[in-house]
Amino acid sequence: MRKHLLLLLFLFGVTAEAWPQATAPGSIPKNRYGLPVVTTVALYRQQVAQDPSHELVELQSYVPGLVLDIKYATADNLVGEPVYKIAAAYARKPVADALQKVQADLKPLGLGLKIYDGYRPYHVTEHFFRKVKEKAYVANPKDGSRHNRGCAVDLTIVRLSDGKELEMPTPYDATVVQSHPDYPHVSAQVKKNRTLLITVMERHGFTVFHNEWWHYDFKDWRRFPLMDIPFEKLQEGKK
């Protein structure tokens, strides 16, 4: 059987080395850094069909009472210009499920989550790295971001009564040492608010990023590939 297959490959001018890459279902093309990046809706849908946990869930419709404040759809962000055409937040299905549990834990306290960002297309990470001088606060495209995997969220806590944010050490995306989650020189109330956010997120599988109090990575992020599909393409793919 193997001899017949090799003969067919020879007759049609296809090398044995090229065959697996050309036919393997769900194979992910690599970018200039050698990173596998999903760039088409068709490939993304194929992965979801094989494993439903890969689905990117629209968070506002999935998590009851969730508030969005998508800074990257405006000019009010660290690069001073919109990088999203649509103000939306997505995350992988297990991440969205965990955020539902966080929201449920906060509700009896009269509190809820506000999302600044979730899944971030890979080309946006490249743009940030070119534009932002403080490289410690942006992901290197050579590695990719956990946002690109749909497994990181930027968020804070708001009061359900009036929608106001609890006071935190800094505004969102502040590229200063005060943004570090262990920065000690804050008021007792700010420390209490920050600790509450960290505690409730950790309870459901998230880890706070070492220099951003608002950034949380989900425990299973390694399972999911990098993606570079804009929000509008994800929405088109559902039609």
HELIX and SHEET records of a PDB file:
HELIX    1   1 ARG A    2  LEU A   11  1                                  10    
HELIX    2   2 ALA A   18  THR A   23  1                                   6    
HELIX    3   3 VAL A   41  GLN A   50  1                                  10    
HELIX    4   4 PRO A   52  HIS A   54  5                                   3    
HELIX    5   5 LEU A   59  TYR A   62  1                                   4    
HELIX    6   6 LYS A   71  ALA A   73  5                                   3    
HELIX    7   7 LYS A   93  LEU A  106  1                                  14    
HELIX    8   8 LYS A  107  LEU A  109  5                                   3    
HELIX    9   9 TYR A  122  LYS A  131  1                                  10    
HELIX   10  10 LYS A  135  TYR A  137  5                                   3    
HELIX   11  11 VAL A  177  SER A  179  5                                   3    
HELIX   12  12 ALA A  188  GLU A  202  1                                  15    
HELIX   13  13 TRP A  221  ARG A  223  5                                   3    
HELIX   14  14 PHE A  231  GLY A  237  1                                   7    
SHEET    1   A 2 VAL A  37  VAL A  38  0                                        
SHEET    2   A 2 LEU A 226  MET A 227  1                                        
SHEET    1   B 2 LEU A  56  GLU A  58  0                                        
SHEET    2   B 2 TYR A  90  ARG A  92 -1                                        
SHEET    1   C 5 VAL A  67  LEU A  68  0                                        
SHEET    2   C 5 LEU A 111  ASP A 117  1                                        
SHEET    3   C 5 ALA A 152  ARG A 159 -1                                        
SHEET    4   C 5 GLU A 212  PHE A 218 -1                                        
SHEET    5   C 5 PHE A 206  PHE A 209 -1                                        
END                                                                             
